[in-house]
């Protein structure tokens, strides 16, 4: 497998497929962003941290990436339904604010949390309210193609007509029309619909509805599913490479996106669908009503009753990446503490490699080969459906080798050391997006420790063992553990 040969588990086909970009060396990626009516929750964070890592890896391999992640600021009704109140408008009434004040407040919260997790900002971050014209235009296309109908100022997608035209509604989620019909609720309160499975493209707004716009069908607002179809096609084209989001969006949101795109443009909009899985807390589903929930800043401050201490954003990010994105991830105090210890070991080795002044000595061909093989495996695992747990396992194998070298001698060639430095540091910083914030192990800190160790070395050379031992003991007290080798002294920051 060469470095640019990536395999992706495509939700649409249920198979792992070789990634073939529509345009060579370019990747178009759309990820469904948050509905900004409350503080961003950890489930969202896991999704966005994973897709940030995916985007980073494409960058690392030299691809030109256009990463689009939207902000939903209208149209998402309570319970993800076609009836009821807009989530943002409802929160605005509760907090006695204008809806756009709610949008601004929680968009800023979202950006702050994402910045804490060291995620790269998307290349484009469109809002639903900023693309009303594009959504109206898409509805008009779908109506013209015969896949929608208008009733009393609302426009609905006609799923039955879509199916009768030879299309598959349910191809992404694996549902069929019989399941949908059997599971549908009665049309109580939705009498305008022909069938329960039809969904809103545009909704008529009564006088009580705060957020509304003029349209060819009267005053109203767009359906929740419509915005992503309109914005992704505007910025990435009618067909693009990767569409991502949480597993909970497969149905109905992403299923409806596919139907809308086919209804408007007569083609499937996306080549690869990628979905991240859910989070649990202490083995149970997160729920505000039961108190089994935790917010990102509660993790960072340790203010949650579920925690015994605070954890840095990089530790939490590292913890998330230790599980494959497609599996359920369980948060617990014990798991985070264990992850923090592993993170420290990884970052100590990172600093050692990044700042090591390498001088080629004798070469152990076996060790040389092993380092090269482990470096190669980082690319192999990351290219195999973005398997971050296996990448991290390879990095830890390299940590063991680096620590061994540091206590004896670096028995690898200059070219292999350069490969190690580029791969190890590159994956930690540029791909996994980890920052060494927990130990305070900055370049300045390293320089100060090394200065003190030089003073200790001079003291030993002058047989002033009392000073030498005192320096060692004082370093241990502040969390710097030193290890004397045959020719060198290494150190590890424990706290």
C-alpha positions in Angstrom: 0.0 0.0 0.0 1.5 3.3 -1.0 1.1 6.4 1.2 -1.8 7.8 -0.9 -3.7 4.6 -1.2 -6.6 5.0 1.3 -9.4 2.5 2.1 -12.7 3.8 3.5 -15.6 1.9 5.0 -18.4 3.3 2.9 -21.7 3.3 4.8 -23.6 3.4 1.6 -22.3 0.0 0.3 -21.3 -1.5 3.7 -17.9 -2.3 2.2 -14.3 -1.1 2.6 -13.4 0.6 -0.6 -10.3 2.1 -2.2 -10.6 5.9 -2.2 -10.7 7.4 -5.6 -11.1 11.2 -5.6 -13.3 12.7 -8.3 -10.5 15.2 -9.1 -6.9 13.9 -8.7 -5.2 15.1 -5.5 -8.3 17.0 -4.4 -10.8 15.9 -1.7 -14.2 17.5 -1.1 -15.6 16.8 2.3 -18.9 17.8 3.9 -19.7 17.2 7.5 -23.0 18.0 9.2 -22.3 20.6 11.9 -24.2 21.4 15.1 -27.6 22.9 15.6 -26.6 25.8 17.7 -29.3 26.0 20.4 -27.3 24.6 23.4 -23.8 23.9 24.5 -22.0 21.4 22.2 -22.1 17.9 23.8 -19.3 15.3 23.8 -21.0 13.2 21.1 -20.7 16.1 18.7 -17.1 16.6 19.8 -16.2 13.0 19.1 -17.6 13.3 15.5 -15.8 16.6 14.8 -12.5 15.4 16.4 -12.5 12.3 14.2 -13.3 14.3 11.0 -10.7 16.8 11.9 -8.2 13.9 12.1 -9.4 12.6 8.7 -8.9 16.0 7.1 -5.5 16.4 8.7 -4.4 13.0 7.3 -5.4 14.0 3.7 -3.4 17.2 4.2 -0.5 15.2 5.6 -0.5 13.0 2.4 -0.4 16.1 0.2 -4.0 16.3 -0.9 -5.7 19.7 -1.5 -8.8 19.6 0.7 -12.0 21.6 0.8 -13.6 20.9 4.1 -17.1 22.2 4.5 -18.9 22.0 7.9 -22.2 23.8 8.3 -24.0 25.6 11.1 -27.7 24.8 11.5 -29.4 28.0 12.6 -33.0 27.4 11.4 -35.3 24.6 10.4 -34.3 21.9 12.9 -37.6 21.2 14.7 -38.0 19.5 18.0 -37.7 15.7 17.9 -36.3 16.0 14.4 -39.9 16.1 13.1 -41.8 18.0 10.4 -44.1 19.6 13.0 -43.6 21.6 16.1 -41.3 24.4 17.2 -37.9 25.3 15.9 -35.2 24.3 18.5 -33.5 27.7 18.3 -36.7 29.7 18.5 -37.9 27.6 21.4 -34.6 28.3 23.3 -34.8 32.0 22.4 -38.2 32.2 24.1 -36.9 30.3 27.2 -33.9 32.7 27.5 -35.9 35.8 26.4 -33.5 36.5 23.6 -33.7 37.0 19.8 -33.1 33.7 17.9 -29.9 35.1 16.4 -28.6 35.9 19.8 -29.0 32.2 20.7 -27.3 31.3 17.4 -24.4 33.7 18.2 -24.0 32.5 21.8 -23.9 28.8 21.0 -21.9 29.2 17.8 -19.2 30.9 19.9 -19.4 28.1 22.4 -19.0 25.6 19.7 -16.0 27.4 18.2 -14.4 27.7 21.7 -14.7 24.0 22.4 -13.4 23.0 18.9 -10.4 25.4 19.5 -9.8 23.7 22.8 -9.6 20.3 21.1 -7.1 21.8 18.6 -9.4 21.1 15.6 -8.7 22.9 12.3 -11.4 25.3 11.3 -13.3 24.2 8.2 -12.5 25.9 4.9 -16.1 27.0 4.6 -18.6 27.2 7.4 -22.0 28.0 5.8 -25.2 28.8 7.8 -28.7 27.7 6.8 -30.0 31.2 7.2 -27.3 32.5 4.8 -28.5 30.1 2.1 -32.3 30.5 1.9 -32.2 31.4 -1.8 -30.2 28.3 -2.6 -32.7 26.1 -0.7 -35.7 27.7 -2.4 -34.0 27.1 -5.8 -33.4 23.4 -4.9 -37.1 23.0 -3.9 -38.1 24.5 -7.2 -35.9 21.9 -9.1 -37.4 19.0 -7.1 -40.9 20.3 -7.8 -40.1 20.7 -11.5 -38.8 17.1 -11.7 -42.0 15.8 -10.1 -40.7 14.5 -6.8 -42.5 17.0 -4.5 -45.9 18.6 -4.0 -47.1 21.8 -2.5 -50.0 22.0 0.0 -51.2 25.1 1.9 -47.8 26.9 1.5 -45.7 23.8 2.5 -43.7 21.6 0.1 -43.2 17.9 0.8 -40.9 15.4 -0.9 -43.0 12.6 -2.5 -41.3 9.4 -1.4 -43.7 7.1 -3.2 -43.2 8.9 -6.5 -39.5 8.8 -5.9 -39.6 5.0 -5.4 -41.9 4.5 -8.4 -39.3 6.2 -10.5 -36.9 3.4 -9.8 -35.0 5.1 -6.9 -34.1 3.6 -3.6 -35.2 5.4 -0.4 -33.5 3.6 2.4 -30.3 2.6 0.7 -28.0 4.3 3.2 -29.8 3.1 6.4 -30.8 -0.3 5.1 -34.5 0.4 5.5 -37.2 -0.5 3.1 -40.5 1.1 2.4 -42.5 -1.6 4.2 -40.5 -0.9 7.4 -41.0 2.8 7.0 -44.7 2.4 6.6 -45.0 0.0 9.5 -43.1 2.2 11.8 -44.8 5.5 10.8 -47.0 7.3 13.1 -50.5 8.4 12.1 -50.8 11.6 10.1 -52.2 13.4 13.2 -51.2 17.0 12.8 -49.6 16.3 9.4 -52.8 16.1 7.3 -51.0 17.9 4.4 -48.8 15.0 3.7 -49.9 12.3 1.2 -48.0 9.6 3.1 -46.3 9.5 6.6 -42.8 8.9 5.1 -42.9 12.1 3.1 -40.8 14.9 4.5 -40.8 18.7 4.5 -38.7 20.6 2.0 -40.4 23.9 2.9 -42.8 24.6 5.7 -45.5 27.2 5.9 -45.0 29.5 8.9 -48.0 30.8 10.9 -47.9 34.1 12.8 -46.4 32.5 15.9 -43.3 31.3 14.1 -40.4 33.7 14.6 -37.9 32.7 11.9 -39.5 32.9 8.4 -38.8 34.1 4.9 -40.7 34.9 1.7 -40.9 32.1 -0.9 -42.9 31.2 -4.0 -45.2 29.2 -1.8 -45.7 31.9 0.8 -44.0 32.9 4.1 -42.2 29.9 5.6 -38.9 28.3 6.5 -36.7 25.5 5.0 -36.8 21.8 6.1 -33.9 20.6 8.2 -32.6 18.1 5.6 -32.7 20.6 2.8 -30.0 22.9 4.0 -27.2 20.4 3.8 -28.1 19.4 0.3 -28.2 23.0 -0.9 -25.0 24.0 0.8 -22.9 20.9 0.0 -23.8 21.1 -3.7 -23.0 24.9 -3.8 -19.5 24.5 -2.4 -18.6 21.0 -3.5 -20.7 20.4 -6.6 -23.6 18.1 -7.3 -21.3 15.1 -6.7 -18.4 15.1 -4.2 -16.1 12.8 -2.4 -16.9 12.3 1.3 -20.0 13.1 3.4 -19.6 12.6 7.2 -21.6 12.9 10.4 -22.7 11.0 13.4 -24.3 7.6 13.2 -27.6 9.1 14.4 -27.9 11.2 11.2 -28.0 8.2 8.8 -31.8 8.2 9.0 -33.7 10.3 8.3 -31.3 13.2 7.7 -28.7 11.7 5.4 -31.3 9.4 3.7 -33.3 12.5 2.9 -30.2 14.3 1.6 -29.7 11.6 -0.9 -33.3 11.7 -2.1 -33.3 15.5 -2.4 -30.1 15.5 -4.4 -31.4 12.8 -6.7 -34.7 14.6 -7.0 -33.0 17.8 -8.0 -30.0 16.7 -10.0 -30.7 13.1 -11.0 -27.5 11.7 -9.4 -26.2 10.4 -6.1 -24.5 13.3 -4.4 -21.6 11.5 -2.6 -19.2 8.7 -3.3 -18.2 7.8 0.3 -20.5 8.1 3.3 -18.6 8.0 6.7 -20.3 7.8 10.1 -18.8 8.0 13.6 -20.4 6.1 16.4 -22.0 7.2 19.7 -20.6 7.8 23.1 -21.6 6.3 26.5 -20.8 7.4 30.0 -19.9 4.8 32.6 -21.5 2.1 30.3 -24.8 3.9 29.9 -26.3 6.1 27.2 -25.7 9.8 27.9 -28.9 11.5 29.0 -29.6 14.9 30.6 -32.8 13.7 32.3 -30.9 11.0 34.3 -27.9 13.2 34.9 -25.7 10.7 33.1 -24.1 13.4 31.0 -21.0 15.5 30.9 -20.0 18.7 28.9 -16.5 19.3 27.5 -15.7 22.1 29.9 -16.7 19.9 32.8 -14.0 17.6 31.6 -11.5 20.4 31.4 -12.3 21.8 34.8 -13.1 18.6 36.7 -16.4 20.1 37.8 -18.5 17.0 37.0 -19.6 14.6 39.7 -18.5 11.8 37.3 -14.8 12.9 37.6 -12.2 12.9 40.4 -10.0 15.4 38.5 -9.7 17.6 35.5 -8.3 16.5 32.1 -6.7 18.6 29.5 -8.4 18.8 26.0 -5.4 17.0 24.4 -5.8 14.1 26.8 -9.5 13.9 26.0 -8.8 14.1 22.3 -6.1 11.4 22.7 -8.7 9.2 24.6 -11.2 9.6 21.7 -8.7 8.6 19.1 -7.7 5.4 21.0 -11.0 3.9 19.8 -11.9 3.4 16.2 -14.4 6.0 15.0 -17.0 3.3 14.0 -17.2 1.7 17.5 -19.0 2.9 20.6 -16.7 4.8 23.0 -17.4 4.8 26.7 -16.2 7.7 28.9 -15.3 7.0 32.5 -13.0 8.6 35.1 -10.8 5.5 35.2 -10.4 5.2 31.5 -9.4 8.9 31.2 -6.8 8.5 34.0 -5.3 5.5 32.2 -5.3 7.5 28.9 -3.6 10.4 30.6 -0.7 8.2 31.7 -0.3 6.9 28.2 -0.5 10.4 26.8 2.4 11.5 29.0 4.6 8.7 27.9 3.8 9.5 24.3 4.5 13.2 24.6 7.8 12.7 26.6 9.1 10.6 23.7 7.7 13.2 21.2 9.8 15.9 22.9 12.8 13.7 23.1 12.7 12.9 19.4 11.7 16.4 18.2 14.6 18.1 20.1 17.2 15.4 19.9 20.5 16.4 18.2 21.2 13.2 16.4 24.7 12.0 15.8 25.1 8.7 13.9 26.9 6.1 15.9 27.1 2.3 15.3 24.1 1.0 13.4 22.1 -2.0 14.6 20.5 -3.2 11.3 17.8 -5.1 13.1 16.7 -2.0 15.1 17.1 0.1 12.0 14.7 -2.1 10.1 12.3 -2.3 13.0 12.0 1.5 13.3 11.5 1.8 9.5 8.8 -0.9 9.6 6.9 0.8 12.5 7.0 4.1 10.7 5.6 2.5 7.6 2.9 0.8 9.7 1.6 4.3 10.9 0.7 5.1 7.3 -0.7 1.6 6.6 -3.0 1.7 9.6 -4.2 5.3 9.1 -4.8 4.5 5.4 -6.9 1.5 6.4 -10.1 3.3 7.3 -8.4 5.8 9.5 -7.5 3.2 12.2 -6.2 5.6 14.9 -6.0 2.9 17.6 -3.5 0.9 15.6 -1.6 4.0 14.6 -1.3 4.9 18.3 -0.2 1.3 19.1 2.6 1.6 16.5 3.7 5.0 18.0 3.9 3.3 21.5 6.2 0.6 20.0 8.4 3.4 18.8 8.2 5.0 22.3 9.8 1.8 23.8 12.6 1.9 21.2 13.2 5.6 21.7 13.4 5.2 25.5 15.8 2.3 25.0 18.0 4.3 22.7 18.0 7.2 25.1 19.3 5.1 28.0 22.0 3.4 25.8 22.8 4.7 22.3 20.9 5.6 19.1 21.8 2.5 17.0 20.0 3.7 13.8 21.2 5.5 10.7 20.9 9.2 10.1 18.3 8.6 7.4 16.2 6.3 9.6 16.3 8.9 12.4 15.0 11.5 10.0 12.2 9.1 9.0 11.4 8.5 12.7 11.4 12.2 13.5 9.2 13.1 10.5 6.8 10.2 11.0 6.5 10.2 14.8 6.3 13.9 15.3 4.2 14.3 12.1 1.6 11.8 13.2 1.3 13.3 16.7 1.2 16.9 15.7 -0.2 17.1 12.2 -2.4 14.0 12.0 -3.6 13.2 15.5 -3.6 16.9 16.3 -2.2 16.4 19.8 -0.6 19.3 21.8 1.8 18.8 24.7 -0.2 20.9 27.1 -0.4 18.5 30.1 3.2 18.3 31.1 4.1 21.9 30.3 7.0 20.2 28.4 7.8 23.1 26.2 11.1 23.9 24.5 11.9 26.3 27.3 11.2 23.7 29.9 13.5 21.2 28.1 16.3 23.7 27.9 16.0 24.5 31.6 16.1 20.8 32.6 19.0 20.2 30.3 20.9 23.1 31.8 20.3 21.7 35.3 21.5 18.3 34.2 24.7 19.9 32.7 25.3 21.4 36.2 24.8 18.0 37.7 27.2 16.5 35.2 29.9 19.1 36.1 29.3 18.4 39.8 29.8 14.6 39.2 32.9 15.3 37.1 34.3 17.3 40.0 33.4 14.5 42.4 30.9 16.8 44.2 28.4 14.0 44.8 26.5 15.9 47.5 25.5 18.5 44.9 24.9 15.9 42.2 22.6 13.9 44.5 20.8 17.0 45.7 20.0 18.1 42.1 18.7 14.6 41.3 16.5 14.5 44.4 15.1 18.0 43.8 14.3 17.1 40.2 12.4 14.0 41.4 10.4 16.1 43.9 9.1 18.3 41.1 8.3 15.3 38.9 11.4 15.0 36.7 12.8 11.5 36.9 16.3 11.1 35.6 18.1 8.0 34.4 21.9 7.7 34.1 23.1 5.7 31.2 26.6 4.7 30.3 27.4 7.9 28.4 24.2 10.0 28.7 21.5 11.0 31.2 17.9 10.9 30.1 14.8 12.3 31.9 11.1 11.9 32.0 8.6 14.4 33.3 6.0 12.6 35.5 3.8 15.5 36.6 
